[in-house]
């Protein structure tokens, strides 16, 4: 495949502009068309970004000039549409989470394997500067044996955010609240740093919004490596604080806030710090830097061209979903849940 990959965008909600601009800046790929059911909105969005448009995503799947589809629909529709795309011979990219149940996630993974197409799941935080630096530090073993990892996602969303789409804040299509929608980014980073989780004990509540899912919760986790950790997720903390990831080992610690590493200190060297932290999407879901998207899209394009798995494959994206669903189960049952 020598031509630029043709990308079809299915869904044109809040995150769609970042995806389109990101694809436009990605070498070897070009967004071709967007699909949105509302004809007027589809046309307006397409004209804004110089795209073609459709109101039925099946039309995108029939087009020879589209090699991959980028699915930006409500979370609970990711697998169903992704499976159709795979059967049509299209590579599949879905926004996080991969879907809202492990069964649907597994069905999508299996379909892409059976059809020999690449499945990539968007987790752009992995491609931010601070996270890339963290990966290098951990790969070099500079923190020693990891003993604790904590993620704090204390964001704010007004009621109008949930009211902006009938699927938002619902169990069926959103899958949950602060953990699965907002917290999943840093939960994914936590797992990538500390390794798989052995068990979780959690409590979630709805305290500040008129929604059927949680807007605040706390989970205590034990990792398979013996380390412990805490995850806090919320969309009720005004005005929205930068998300934070703390990783502690026997030889040092590091902390990330937002997209920056704000502390790295290991034995035998002076601590490194950073300032001027931007809260970014902690308060505004559309305050998104497209650079990490471009980096992840570049990885996905290379995976499609070479036949390898992308950094965030379906199997990788399944891990934070499994933990989040265990958090929900623990809160419902009042018991520790083993993964």
N, C-alpha and C positions, 0 to 999 in steps of 0.2 A: 504494500500500500504506500504509494508515493505522494498521492494528493493530500491536501489538507482534509482532516476529518470533518465531515459535516455534522453539526450538532443541532438537534431539535430540542427545544425547551418546552416541557409540558407543565403548565402552571405559571402564573405571572403574579404572584403575591409579593409580600414584603422583601423577600430575599432575591427575587428574580433579577432586579437591576444589577446586583453585585455579581451574579452568575453571568449575565450577558456581557457586562464590561470585562469580567475576568476572562471569558472565552475569547473576546475580541483582542485581548492582550496576550493570548497563549499561542506560541509558535506551533504550527502544524495542525491547528484546528480553527474552525470558523463557525459561529452560530448562524444557522440558515433561516430557521422559522420558529415561531412560538405558537403554542396552542392555549387558548383560553375559551371557555364555553360562551361567555358574553361577547358577542360579535363586536360591539362598539369598543369595549375595553381591549379586546384583542387587537383591533385595528389601531387604536391609539398607542398601545404599548409597542406594537411592531413598527409603526411610523417613527416613534421616538428613537428607536435603536436600529433603524434601517433593516428590518427583518421582514420576511414573509409571515403570514399568519394563517391559522386554521382554527376552527371551533370544535373539531373532533380529532382527538389525538390519534385515532386509527389512520387518518390521512397522513400523519407524519410517519407512521410505521410502514406505510405503503411506498414512501418516496425513496428512490434510488440514491438521491443526493444526500441523504441523512444516514450516517454510519453509526451514530450513538444518540441516545436520548438522555436528557438531564431532567429527572422527575422531581418537580417542586410542589407536588400536591400535598394535601393533608397526610400526616404520617401513616394513618391507617389504610391508605390507598397505595403505598409505595410498592408492596409486593405484588398486588394484583396487576397493576399497570406494568411493572417491571417484568413480570412473567410473560405478559403479552408481547412486550418489546423483544425479549429474548427469543421467543418463538418466531418472531418476525426477522430474526437474524441481526438485531441491533445490539450493540454494546449498551450497558445499562449503568447510569450514574443516578444515585438517589441522595437526596438530602438526609441528614440525620433526623431521627433514628432510622435504621434500616427498615423497620416497621414497628408495630406496637405489641406483637407477640412473638415468641420464639418459633412457634409453628409457622407463621407466615414468613419470618426471616429465613427459616430453613428451606421453605418451599422456593423462595426466590433464589437462594444460593444454589439449590439443586437444579433449578431450571437453567440458570446461566451456565452451570457446569455441563449439563446435558446438551445445551445448544452451542457450547464452545465459544461463548462470548464473555467478555470481561465485565465484572461487576465491581464498581467503585462506590464507596459511601463517603459523602462529604464530612470531613472533620478538619476544617481548615486551621483550627488552633494548633494542630500538630506541626503546621508549616510556618508558624510565627517565629520571629527571631529568638525570643526567649526560650521557646520549647525546643528549637533546634540546638541551641547551646546546651540546654539541659540534657538532651539525648547524648551529646558528645561527652559531657561530664560523667554521666552514668556509664556509658560504654567504656570509659577509661578507668572506672572503678574508684573515682576520686572521693566518693563519699564513704567508702568502705562497705560494710554489710548494712543493708537498709533495714531500719528498725521501726520507722513510723512514716506514714504519708497521710496528709490531710488536704482536703479540698473544701473551699468555702466559696459558694456562689450566692452572694447576698444581693440580688438584683431587685429592680423595681419595675413593675408593669402596671399602668393604671387600668381601671375597669374597662375603659374604652378599647384597650388592646384586645381583651377577650371578646368584647362586643363586636369587634371589626370583622369577625368571621364566625359563622355558626359552629364550625368544627373546633374552634379554640376552647380549651378548658374542658373538653369532653373525653370520657374514657374511650369511646368507640373510635374516634378519629385522631385525637391528640395523644391517646394512650395514657395520659396522666398530666401532671402539671409541671412544677418547677424542676423536678428531678429529670424527667425524660425530655423536656423541651429545652430548658436553659442549662440545667446542671450537667447534661450529658457530655458537653465538651470537656469540662475539667475532670469529670469521672473517667472519661476515656484517657486523658493524660495521666491521671493517677494510676490507672491500671497499667499503662504503658511503662510507667516508672517503677512501680512496686511489684508488678506481676499479678497473677490471678488471685482472686479473693476466695477464701475458704468458707467464711460465714459472715453474716450480717445481722444486726439487731437494730431496728429502726422504729421511728414514730413520725408520722406525717399528720398535718392538719390543714384545714382551710379556715383562715382567720381574717382575711382582709378583702376577699373578692367574692362575688356572686358567681361561683363556678362549681362544677361537680367533682373537681380534682384538687390536689393539694397545692397550696401556695407557700407552704413552709414545712420543713422537715429536717430531722437529724438522724444520721445513721452511724453506728459504730461497726467497724469492719476488722476482721482478722485476715491477714494475707497468708497464702500458702508458705511464704518464706518465714513465717513466725511473727512478722511485724504487725503492728496495730495502726488504726487510723480512724479519722472522723470525717464525715461528709456532711456539710450543711448546705441546703439549697432553699432558695426562697425567691418569690417575685413580689414580696410584700415589704421589703426593707427600703424605706424612703431615705435618700433620693436615689439609691442604687450605688453599691460600692464595687470597686474593681474585684473581679474574681481572683482568688488566691490559691496557690498550690504550694504546700510546704513538704519537702522531702528531707528526711533526717537519716543519717547513717552513723556508724561507729567512728567515722573519720571526718564528718562534716555535715553541713546543711546547705540547702539552697531554697530560695523562695521566688516564686513568680507571681506578679500582680498584673492583671490585664494581659498584655502580650509581652511584658518585659521581665527579665530576670532582675530582681531588686536586691538579692543577696546571694552570695556564694562564698562560703568560708570552709576551708578544709584545714586540717592540722598541718602546721608548718608553713602556712602562707597567710598573707594579710587578707582580710575580708574585702570582697568586691561588692559595691552597692551602686544603685542607680536611683535617680530622682525623677520628678516631673511625670508622675504616673497619670495616664488618661483613663477615666472610667469607661469611656467608649460605650459599648452596647449594654453596659450595666444599667443604664437608664433609658437608652434609645436603641431599639432593636434594629434600626436602619443605619446606625453609626458604625459601618463596617468597612475595614480596609480590604481592598480587593487583592492586594499582593499575596496573602496566603492562599487565596483561591487560585490565583495564577500558578503558584508553586504546586498546588495539589492537582490542578488540571494538567499541568506539564507532566507530572508523574503518571497520571492516568493515560495520557496520550502515548507516553513511552511504553506503558504496560500493554496497551492495545497493539502497538507496532511490533513489540518484541514477543508478545505472548506470555509474559510473566504476570504475576499478581501485583496489583498496585499496593502501595504502603497500607492504605486502609481498604482492605478487601472485605467481602461479605463476612468472612469468618472473623476478621478482626473487629468489625463493627458489631458483631453479635455479642461480644464480651461485655461492653457497657450496658447493652440492653438486658442481658441476663442478670447483671447486678442490680439494675434499677427495678426490674420486676421482682427480684428477691427482696428489695427494700420495701416495695409495696406489700408483698406477702407478709413480711415481718410486721409491718404496721397493722395490717388487718388481723393477724392472728395473735399478736402480742408475744410472739416467740422468736427465738433465734432461728434463722434459716440457713441451711447449709447449701452451698453451691456445688 
